[in-house]
Amino acid sequence: MLDSTKPVVDPGATSIATLLEAGERQLTKTSPSARLDAEVLLCHCLRQPRSYLRAWPERHPDLPQTEEFQRMLALRSQGHPVAYLLGLREFWSREFIVTPDVLIPRPDSELLVELSLAGLARDRSAKILDLGTGSGILAITLAAERPLSTVLACDNSSPALSVAERNAERLGVNNVRFVKSDWFAQVTERDFDLILSNPPYIAAEDPHLQQGDVRFEPRSALVSQKQGLSDIESIAEQAGRHLKPGGRLLVEHGYDQTAPVQAIFDNHGYRAVATHRDLAGNPRVTSGLWQPL
């Protein structure tokens, strides 16, 4: 027998405002941005912008939309990243497909794009190599912003390359090529003007690996041996054979890795080594010029 003291709510007759309130309550314990998450997820289910939620709070989504929202709330309350639930994340004003096979694009990595573009003239072609491309955000962004250039993007993960290729096609960028390669293993070209990478740089024992979105991201794209420096050293050691004289190497790294990364660059013969800060003021990217003796 039904308890007459508890209202029976038809999910198909629940308003947007009620759904958002319930969603925020459900996510409060597990998300630092519960209200925003609820709004973004509901917008996705409704296929509407966030302005729609404010304009029509009394409207009732249909039952399939409400059920989809409740399913996404359940996953988000377990910690699943919003980007993976939506299948999309914005980077450099473009929307990229993301799946659990690739890292979630973060604003920190836009510094790699800024530094790269600063050294690439709009009216001249350049050869660019992106190592560990993942979803392709760096390679595709540079190819789109410098259409006269040619970009080679490598990754050792076939599923990641599939995501990157879908992104390039979706965004209509055709001056980027994708190759399966463990760093430089399958890279035969030389004389690149720019080599850049956002490699794994987290130490295996770092406690942050058990927190937040990182728990759901591919570990192979996050963790590196030797306190997170193994892959950075491998890239720096090999990049000189593929850069033209005066070519640049740009590598993203952890905020606390400046000194060892600069030492790696110095030890492998790079000049004008410098570390650049991200929008939060943290040391994030180290650059160097290849000047063979």
C-alpha positions as a printed NumPy array, in Angstrom:
array([[  0.   ,   0.   ,   0.   ],
       [  1.263,   3.458,  -0.859],
       [  2.14 ,   5.815,   1.988],
       [ -0.356,   8.646,   1.546],
       [  1.878,  11.036,   3.481],
       [  4.511,  10.985,   0.718],
       [  3.637,  12.586,  -2.621],
       [  4.04 ,  10.401,  -5.672],
       [  5.921,  12.499,  -8.218],
       [  5.62 ,  11.734, -11.899],
       [  9.145,  12.42 , -13.269],
       [  7.576,  13.584, -16.51 ],
       [  5.623,  16.228, -14.615],
       [  8.575,  17.661, -12.659],
       [  9.617,  21.227, -13.463],
       [ 13.085,  22.378, -14.432],
       [ 13.372,  24.297, -11.164],
       [ 12.481,  21.224,  -9.116],
       [ 14.919,  19.027, -11.033],
       [ 17.747,  21.496, -10.499],
       [ 17.065,  21.781,  -6.785],
       [ 17.006,  18.01 ,  -6.409],
       [ 20.133,  17.644,  -8.534],
       [ 22.032,  20.201,  -6.504],
       [ 21.122,  18.419,  -3.276],
       [ 22.216,  15.08 ,  -4.713],
       [ 25.619,  16.394,  -5.787],
       [ 26.44 ,  18.619,  -2.816],
       [ 28.456,  15.979,  -0.965],
       [ 30.551,  14.895,  -3.94 ],
       [ 31.01 ,  17.978,  -6.118],
       [ 32.399,  21.427,  -5.235],
       [ 30.24 ,  22.868,  -8.032],
       [ 26.981,  21.022,  -7.428],
       [ 24.63 ,  23.676,  -8.842],
       [ 26.724,  24.276, -11.939],
       [ 27.067,  20.548, -12.569],
       [ 23.322,  20.052, -12.272],
       [ 22.639,  22.905, -14.688],
       [ 25.176,  21.708, -17.253],
       [ 23.895,  18.135, -17.131],
       [ 20.264,  19.192, -17.439],
       [ 21.096,  21.473, -20.382],
       [ 22.741,  18.51 , -22.079],
       [ 19.653,  16.356, -21.539],
       [ 17.354,  19.116, -22.81 ],
       [ 19.68 ,  20.084, -25.686],
       [ 19.269,  23.7  , -24.602],
       [ 21.605,  26.508, -23.416],
       [ 21.746,  27.488, -19.739],
       [ 19.714,  30.613, -20.463],
       [ 16.779,  28.292, -21.171],
       [ 16.793,  27.107, -17.543],
       [ 16.386,  30.651, -16.284],
       [ 13.81 ,  31.615, -18.869],
       [ 11.57 ,  28.568, -18.392],
       [ 12.009,  27.209, -14.825],
       [  8.365,  26.069, -14.701],
       [  8.554,  23.902, -17.835],
       [  8.376,  20.138, -17.495],
       [ 10.958,  18.057, -19.395],
       [  9.572,  14.854, -20.872],
       [ 10.127,  11.522, -19.16 ],
       [ 13.129,  10.35 , -21.265],
       [ 14.912,  13.663, -20.612],
       [ 14.226,  13.436, -16.894],
       [ 15.43 ,   9.832, -16.731],
       [ 18.596,  10.719, -18.634],
       [ 19.236,  13.553, -16.176],
       [ 18.748,  11.246, -13.195],
       [ 21.134,   8.7  , -14.711],
       [ 23.799,  11.375, -15.215],
       [ 23.296,  12.676, -11.677],
       [ 23.881,   9.191, -10.322],
       [ 27.158,   8.874, -12.234],
       [ 28.284,  12.36 , -11.258],
       [ 27.517,  11.632,  -7.601],
       [ 29.939,   8.687,  -7.917],
       [ 32.621,  11.112,  -9.129],
       [ 32.464,  10.588, -12.885],
       [ 33.77 ,  13.746, -14.61 ],
       [ 31.223,  16.033, -16.22 ],
       [ 33.321,  16.131, -19.405],
       [ 33.053,  12.372, -19.84 ],
       [ 29.316,  12.431, -19.138],
       [ 28.795,  15.113, -21.783],
       [ 31.398,  13.693, -24.16 ],
       [ 32.628,  17.224, -24.875],
       [ 34.922,  19.88 , -23.395],
       [ 35.784,  23.357, -24.647],
       [ 39.396,  24.302, -25.305],
       [ 40.621,  27.495, -26.955],
       [ 37.01 ,  28.39 , -27.884],
       [ 36.463,  25.085, -29.698],
       [ 34.453,  22.099, -28.546],
       [ 36.353,  18.812, -28.499],
       [ 35.072,  15.273, -28.157],
       [ 36.458,  13.608, -25.025],
       [ 36.114,  10.027, -23.824],
       [ 37.685,   8.066, -20.944],
       [ 40.443,   7.121, -23.43 ],
       [ 41.894,  10.644, -23.261],
       [ 42.734,  13.283, -20.683],
       [ 40.169,  15.979, -20.052],
       [ 41.386,  19.297, -21.557],
       [ 42.306,  21.841, -18.896],
       [ 42.853,  25.603, -19.076],
       [ 46.452,  25.124, -17.868],
       [ 47.351,  23.586, -21.222],
       [ 46.277,  26.71 , -23.097],
       [ 49.669,  28.124, -22.076],
       [ 51.283,  25.642, -24.476],
       [ 49.142,  27.077, -27.26 ],
       [ 49.913,  30.693, -26.33 ],
       [ 53.662,  30.083, -26.279],
       [ 53.552,  28.095, -29.505],
       [ 51.557,  30.706, -31.41 ],
       [ 53.851,  33.485, -30.203],
       [ 56.696,  31.911, -32.176],
       [ 54.724,  30.916, -35.289],
       [ 54.145,  33.627, -37.892],
       [ 50.694,  33.67 , -39.476],
       [ 52.046,  34.234, -42.984],
       [ 54.701,  31.478, -43.016],
       [ 54.526,  27.714, -42.938],
       [ 56.08 ,  25.743, -40.089],
       [ 56.537,  22.09 , -39.197],
       [ 55.052,  21.183, -35.816],
       [ 55.162,  17.942, -33.841],
       [ 52.754,  17.232, -30.966],
       [ 53.836,  14.278, -28.823],
       [ 51.2  ,  12.407, -26.808],
       [ 48.356,  14.212, -28.544],
       [ 45.488,  12.536, -26.669],
       [ 42.251,  14.13 , -27.866],
       [ 44.275,  16.281, -30.255],
       [ 43.523,  19.616, -28.597],
       [ 47.032,  21.044, -29.019],
       [ 47.732,  19.769, -32.53 ],
       [ 44.307,  20.687, -33.88 ],
       [ 44.286,  24.122, -32.255],
       [ 47.707,  24.993, -33.67 ],
       [ 46.763,  23.629, -37.095],
       [ 43.588,  25.721, -37.083],
       [ 45.301,  28.894, -35.868],
       [ 48.241,  28.503, -38.302],
       [ 46.65 ,  26.962, -41.405],
       [ 49.823,  27.339, -43.508],
       [ 51.657,  24.994, -41.14 ],
       [ 51.775,  21.212, -41.157],
       [ 51.243,  19.377, -37.882],
       [ 52.174,  15.803, -37.018],
       [ 50.43 ,  14.432, -33.916],
       [ 51.561,  11.212, -32.241],
       [ 50.181,   9.012, -29.512],
       [ 50.87 ,   5.45 , -28.409],
       [ 47.147,   4.824, -27.781],
       [ 44.999,   3.779, -30.737],
       [ 41.734,   4.731, -28.951],
       [ 43.155,   8.186, -28.201],
       [ 44.181,   8.661, -31.832],
       [ 40.676,   7.706, -32.9  ],
       [ 39.269,  10.493, -30.703],
       [ 41.809,  12.969, -32.095],
       [ 40.98 ,  12.062, -35.683],
       [ 37.259,  12.515, -34.983],
       [ 37.984,  15.944, -33.524],
       [ 40.004,  17.052, -36.531],
       [ 37.259,  15.915, -38.892],
       [ 34.519,  17.466, -36.771],
       [ 36.334,  20.818, -36.658],
       [ 37.273,  20.764, -40.331],
       [ 41.043,  20.884, -39.735],
       [ 42.933,  19.098, -42.511],
       [ 46.568,  20.186, -42.064],
       [ 47.194,  17.781, -39.197],
       [ 48.243,  14.136, -39.533],
       [ 48.03 ,  11.454, -36.849],
       [ 50.523,   8.624, -36.301],
       [ 50.66 ,   5.873, -33.697],
       [ 54.054,   6.215, -32.03 ],
       [ 55.665,   5.766, -28.64 ],
       [ 57.161,   9.266, -28.491],
       [ 59.628,   9.437, -31.417],
       [ 59.659,   5.711, -32.272],
       [ 57.729,   6.101, -35.552],
       [ 58.709,   9.705, -36.276],
       [ 61.053,   9.727, -39.278],
       [ 60.781,  13.419, -40.152],
       [ 63.4  ,  15.984, -39.163],
       [ 63.727,  19.763, -39.087],
       [ 60.647,  20.594, -37.035],
       [ 60.274,  24.239, -36.1  ],
       [ 58.397,  23.305, -32.942],
       [ 57.974,  20.198, -30.827],
       [ 55.515,  20.375, -27.951],
       [ 54.104,  17.92 , -25.468],
       [ 51.857,  17.562, -22.459],
       [ 53.367,  14.247, -21.319],
       [ 52.681,  12.173, -18.205],
       [ 54.413,  13.951, -15.315],
       [ 52.747,  12.749, -12.105],
       [ 54.695,  10.48 ,  -9.763],
       [ 53.114,   7.065,  -9.231],
       [ 52.684,   7.644,  -5.497],
       [ 51.153,  11.132,  -5.803],
       [ 47.978,  11.257,  -3.656],
       [ 46.225,  13.491,  -6.199],
       [ 45.752,  10.391,  -8.363],
       [ 43.061,   9.294,  -5.905],
       [ 41.157,  12.575,  -6.033],
       [ 38.621,  14.236,  -8.319],
       [ 38.406,  13.701, -12.071],
       [ 41.923,  12.252, -12.236],
       [ 40.609,   8.977, -10.773],
       [ 38.747,   8.326, -14.031],
       [ 41.384,   9.476, -16.539],
       [ 43.795,   7.09 , -18.309],
       [ 46.662,   6.42 , -15.915],
       [ 49.125,   5.941, -18.775],
       [ 48.574,   9.594, -19.741],
       [ 49.181,  10.817, -16.187],
       [ 51.902,   8.799, -14.485],
       [ 55.618,   8.74 , -15.253],
       [ 58.497,   7.062, -13.48 ],
       [ 61.41 ,   8.827, -11.763],
       [ 59.145,  11.132,  -9.771],
       [ 57.201,  12.041, -12.889],
       [ 60.255,  13.039, -14.934],
       [ 61.015,   9.931, -16.997],
       [ 58.967,  10.845, -20.079],
       [ 60.057,  14.479, -20.012],
       [ 63.678,  13.364, -20.019],
       [ 63.049,  10.935, -22.872],
       [ 61.425,  13.672, -24.962],
       [ 64.18 ,  16.21 , -24.276],
       [ 66.908,  13.68 , -25.037],
       [ 65.432,  12.732, -28.441],
       [ 63.866,  15.986, -29.598],
       [ 67.177,  17.528, -30.688],
       [ 67.498,  14.957, -33.471],
       [ 64.187,  16.152, -34.927],
       [ 64.408,  19.932, -34.432],
       [ 66.002,  22.314, -36.889],
       [ 68.68 ,  24.625, -35.446],
       [ 66.834,  27.296, -33.495],
       [ 63.743,  25.114, -33.22 ],
       [ 61.809,  25.134, -29.953],
       [ 60.832,  22.458, -27.481],
       [ 57.885,  23.16 , -25.154],
       [ 56.901,  20.739, -22.399],
       [ 54.149,  21.01 , -19.803],
       [ 55.003,  19.792, -16.293],
       [ 54.004,  19.978, -12.648],
       [ 54.136,  23.197, -10.649],
       [ 56.894,  21.751,  -8.429],
       [ 59.096,  20.365, -11.227],
       [ 60.69 ,  23.562, -12.53 ],
       [ 64.23 ,  22.955, -11.278],
       [ 64.563,  19.32 , -12.434],
       [ 62.924,  20.02 , -15.807],
       [ 65.211,  22.991, -16.446],
       [ 68.176,  20.79 , -15.505],
       [ 67.023,  18.167, -18.019],
       [ 66.821,  20.8  , -20.759],
       [ 70.254,  22.173, -19.845],
       [ 71.827,  18.724, -19.739],
       [ 70.559,  17.888, -23.221],
       [ 71.928,  21.01 , -24.861],
       [ 68.999,  23.419, -25.054],
       [ 69.638,  27.129, -24.84 ],
       [ 67.556,  30.037, -23.522],
       [ 65.772,  27.633, -21.182],
       [ 62.839,  29.33 , -19.446],
       [ 59.785,  28.332, -17.438],
       [ 56.439,  30.046, -17.971],
       [ 53.531,  30.449, -15.555],
       [ 49.909,  29.545, -16.18 ],
       [ 46.875,  31.731, -15.418],
       [ 46.954,  30.625, -11.779],
       [ 50.562,  31.807, -11.484],
       [ 52.023,  28.298, -11.3  ],
       [ 55.15 ,  27.293, -13.243],
       [ 53.642,  25.119, -15.978],
       [ 55.666,  25.007, -19.231],
       [ 59.408,  24.934, -19.821],
       [ 60.832,  25.956, -23.204],
       [ 64.224,  25.735, -24.827],
       [ 65.924,  26.422, -28.165],
       [ 67.852,  23.71 , -29.94 ],
       [ 71.302,  25.059, -30.821],
       [ 73.597,  22.143, -31.696],
       [ 77.277,  22.759, -31.105]])
